[in-house]
């Protein structure tokens, strides 16, 4: 499976992920072979890209839980959009608390890890899907952190609401990506985020939110735009803020964007681990305990250039699964010290295609011998005669 930008999608490509409408009805199934008409129709959704199967790749297994997650995200995106629109118009939302309760019930109580795959996104729904994904990831984290239910509910409500100010930012600014923003544009976004927080405050809106929710949303507006800037020292950061910051960055890195390809789950976690001043270790650990990072069947690249596939996930240490090398079928258990010294998993493969690329000049060096050539000609001639006689 690989991510393909929408302007690079071609007829004949096969969908790796289903596409739903706002009611959760599937419009395009996995393995659908795209036609010019289908590409044109999907293009009207405003999606930035699609997940496409490799030419010879079988359709990967999809559990009922995975299907339900996809459907829930699609339907909930429109519910959240309706509620945030009401808030922007100084009206009382209907679904925030019930949606937060539903997320905690569906995902926060599960002892199983979440098979969290990045959702298809467009400029028109990015904020809503990002908030929803952040809320779902956070719900699994607060379960691992054993927070009391009222605190969990306040955190998930904050996840659904904290980015409301970003809806006020002009679309052309949002689509730039953080790396290309000017100082003035960063100040503009900061101002809109603070305005979004003010809109949630009781002085502006009679919608009663938990005090902790408001506190977390307020702190989220004061976070640095990237890890190159230090975390403000004069703020006593709430645990809920650390949860959302970690969940939000993980989703931000692994989701599709106009200006860059998604990072792998492994690369995202390594980034979080590297910047402990922004993402304290207990919260990153809660994340890795909640989501599959290197599950069974994931193709990976190694530090020595070889490639392989995970055959047994390590639930205690995601970085030490059991793998099999493609080159010689060698089984490697990374929990054994002897393997840790010689190589490590560099990243998850962006494509499952492990064929060797051979250029035309190299190909010309390989010539068949006379016997092979004559045998091939006789086989083709015989096949043609059988076909003409209607026997094959």
N, C-alpha and C positions, 0 to 999 in steps of 0.2 A: 504494500500500500504506500502511495506517495501523495504528497500535497501538490496540486497543480493550480496555478493562478487561473482565474476564470478566462482571461484572454488567451491562455495557452491550451485550453481544453479543445480536443479535436473529436470529430465523429469517429465512432468505433471504440472509444475509451469506455471502460466499465466502472460504474459507481462502486466505491467501497463502503459507502455509508448511505443509508436511506434518507430521503427528503420528505418532510411532513408539511402539511398546511397548519394553519393556526388552531384547528380543531383536533389536531393529533392524527388526522387521516393521512396515511402514507400515499404520497404522490408518485415517488420513484423508489423502487425496491433496490436493494443491493444487487450487484451484478447486472443491472440494467445497462445495455449497450447504447451509448448515446448517439442520437441522430442529429442532423443539423437543426431540425425542428425542436428537438428536446433541449439542445444547447441554447437555442434562442429563447425558449420558454423559461428555462432555469435562469438565464441571464437577467430576466425581468425581476427576479427576486432580489437583485442587488448583491448577491453573494460575492465575496472577494476571491473565493477559490473552492475547489472540490477535492475530496479524497478519492483517488483513483486506484483501481487494482492494476497490478503489473500484467503484461500480456498473458503470461502463463500461470498467474497466481490464482490458486483456488480461493473461493469465498471463505474468509475466516469464520470460525464458529462465533455465534452471537447468542448469549443466554437470554432467557426471558427477562432477567434483571436488567441486562443491557438495553433490550428493546424498550422496557418500561421507562428507563432513565431518559432515553432519547425522546420518547413521547411526552414524558413529564416536562422536560426542558422546553419543548416546542410550545405546549399549551400554556405553561407558566410564563413564558416570555411575553405573551400577549396580555395575560392577567396583570403582570407587573407593569407593563407599558401603560395599561389603563389607569392603574393606581398612581403611578408617578405623574401622569398627565393631570390627574385630579389635583394632586398636591401642587403642581406648578401653577394651577389655576385657583389656588387657595380654597380647594374643596376637600372634603373628607374622603380618604381612600377606604376601600371596602375589603381588600384582600391581604394587606401586609401581615397582620398578626395570624390569620388563618393559614396563610401560605408558609409562614415561618414554622408554625406548629406542624403542618403537613411535612415540611422538609425534615424536621427533627424526627417525626414518626417514621418516615420512609428510610432515611439514611443515618440518622443520629443514633439509632438503637441497634444497628447491625453490628455483629461481631466480625463479619466478613469484610475484607478489604474491598474498596470501590474500584471497579474497572473504569476509570474516568478517562474518557476520550474527548478531545477538544471538539466543540460543536462548530458547525458551519456558521459563518457570520457575515454580516453586511454592515455598511456604515449606518444603516437605519436601525439596526437592532443590537449593535455591539455593546452598548452600555447595559442594556437589559440582560443580555446573556452573560456578560461579565459579572454582574451583580448576582445573578442566579447561581452561576458556577462557584463564585466565591462563597455564597451561602451554603451550598451543598458540601463543598470541601470543608468549610468551617464546622458544619454540623457533625462530620465524622471526627474532626479534631477535638471538639469540646467533649465528645463522648470518651475519647481516649484520655483526656485531661481530667475527667471525672468532676466536671463543674456541676453545681446544682441546677435543676431545671430552669428556675427563673433567670439565672445568669445565662444559660444556654439560649433561652428564648430572646433575651435582650440582645445577645451577640448576633443571632441570625436576623433579627429585625434590622439591626445596624448594617449587616451585609447587604440587605435588599435596598437600603436607602442611602448609603454613604456617598454614592457617586451621582446623586440626583443633580448636583450642580453642573456636572459635565454635559448634561443635556442642553444647557444654555450656551455652551461654547460653539462658535461657528464651525460647521462641518469641515471646512477646508483647513482649519487649524488642527482639529482632532486627527485628520487623516495624515498629517505630517509625520507623526511619530515623535516621541520625546527627544530623540537625538538631533532632530532638525529644528526644534523650537528655538526661537530667539528669546533673549531675556524678557523682552516686553510681552511676548506671547505666553511665557511661563507665568508672569505676573497676572496676565489676563485670566488664565485658567485658574490660578490660585484664588482670584477674586470671585470667579463664578462658583468654585467649590465652597467658599465661605458663604456665599449668598444662598447656596443650596442648603447648607446647615442652618442658616437663619430661618429659612422657610419652614423647617421642621420644628423650630422652637415654639413653645407655648405663646410667646408674645406675638407671633405671626399667625399661628394656626391653632385652632382649638382641638386638633387631633392629639390625643394624649398618648405619648410614647413613654416607655420606661426611662427613668432618669439615666440609667447606665447606657441605654441605646444612644441617647443624645450626647453623652460624654464621649462615647467611642466615635461617633460620627464627627464630633468636633475635633477630636485628636487626629482622625484620619485626614482631615483637611490640612493639617500642619506637618504631615510627613514630607520628607524630601522627595523630589521627583525621581532621583536615582541615587545609587549607593555612593557616588563620588562626593556627595554632600553629607556632612555628619548629621547624626540624629540630634535634634535639640536637647540640651542637657537640663533645661529648666522645667521639663514636663515629667510628671510621674505617670508613665504610660500604663494604661490598664491592660490586664491580661487579654481582654477581648480585642483590644487594638492590635496586640501582637498576633493574635489568631488571624484577624482579618488581613493584616499586612502580609503575613506569610501566605495565606490562601490566595489573596489577590495577586501577589507577585508570581506565584506558581501558575495561576491561570493566565496571567498576562504573558508569561514567557512561552507557554505551550499552546497558545491560541493563534489563529491565523490573523495576519495583518496585511495591509496593502504594501508596506515598505520592507517586509522581511518574512522569511519562512519561520514556522514555529520551531522552538527548541524542543528537544526530546525531554521526557520526564526525568531521565537520568541527568542530563545537562542542567535542567532547572534546579534539581535538588542540590547538585554540586555547587551551583551559584549561591543558593541560600546558605549552605554550609560554610561557604567561604566568607560570607559577610555576616558574622555573628553579632556585630554591633547593631545591625538593622534587623536581623532575624535570629533571636536567641535560640540556642540549641534545643531546649525542651519543646518548642513549638514546631521546629522542623522535624524533630523526632516524632511528634504526634502526627504530622503530615505523612511521613513515610510509613507509619504504622496503620494509616487509614486508606492508602491508595497503592495499587499495584504499580511498582516502578519497573521491575524486570520480571514480568509474569512468564509462565510457560508459553513457548511458541514465539517469543520475541527474538528477532534476529539482531545480532550485535557485532560490532567491530572491536578488535583487540588492539592493545598498544603495540604489538609486533606486526600489525598489518593484516593478520588473519581474520577470518569471519566465521561465525558459528550461530548456533541457536540455543536458547535456554530450554532445558528439558525438565528442570525442577527448580522452582522459585524457592529462595531462602527467606522464610518469613521472619527470622530473627535478624538477619542482616541482608538487606536487599542487594548489596554490592557483591555478595558471594554466592551466586546461584550455581547450579550444576549445568554445564554447557557441553555441546558436542561441536567439534570443529568440522567445517565443511570439507576441508582439504583432505583429511585422513580418518574422519569419524572417531577421533580420539575424544574420550570422555574426560572432562576436567571439572573437579569440584573445587571451587574457589575458596571454600572454607578450610582447605588443607594448605598449610603454610608453604609447602614446596612449590605450589603453583602461584601463590601471591608474590613470590620473589621474582619470578620470571616474566610475568605478564599480568595485565589487568584489563577489564572492560573499558574501552575508550569511550564508546557511545553506542546508542541504539542506531541501527541502520535506517537511513531515510528511504531506502528501496530494498526490496527482497531480491532484486535481480543480481545474481552472483555470476552471470556469464562473463567470460573474458572478452574485452573489446580488441579486435584485431584489425589494423588498418590495411588498406588495399595492397601496399607494397610488401607488408609482411605476409599477407595471404598468398601473393604470387610466388613466394619461396617454397610453398608446399605444393608439389606436383604429384599426381598419382602415377603409379607404375603402369606398364602396359597391361598386365593381367587385370588389375582393378578396373582400368578404363574399359577394356573389352567386356568384362563381366557386367559392368554397369550398362553398356550399350545393349547387350543381349537381353538384360532384364527389362529395360525400357521398351525395346522392340516387342518382346513377348507380351507385355502389359497392353500395348497398343492393339495387338492382334486380338487378344482376349476381349478388350473393350469393344472393338469393331464387331466382334461376333456376339456381343451382348452377354458374355459369360461372366463379366464382373461389373 
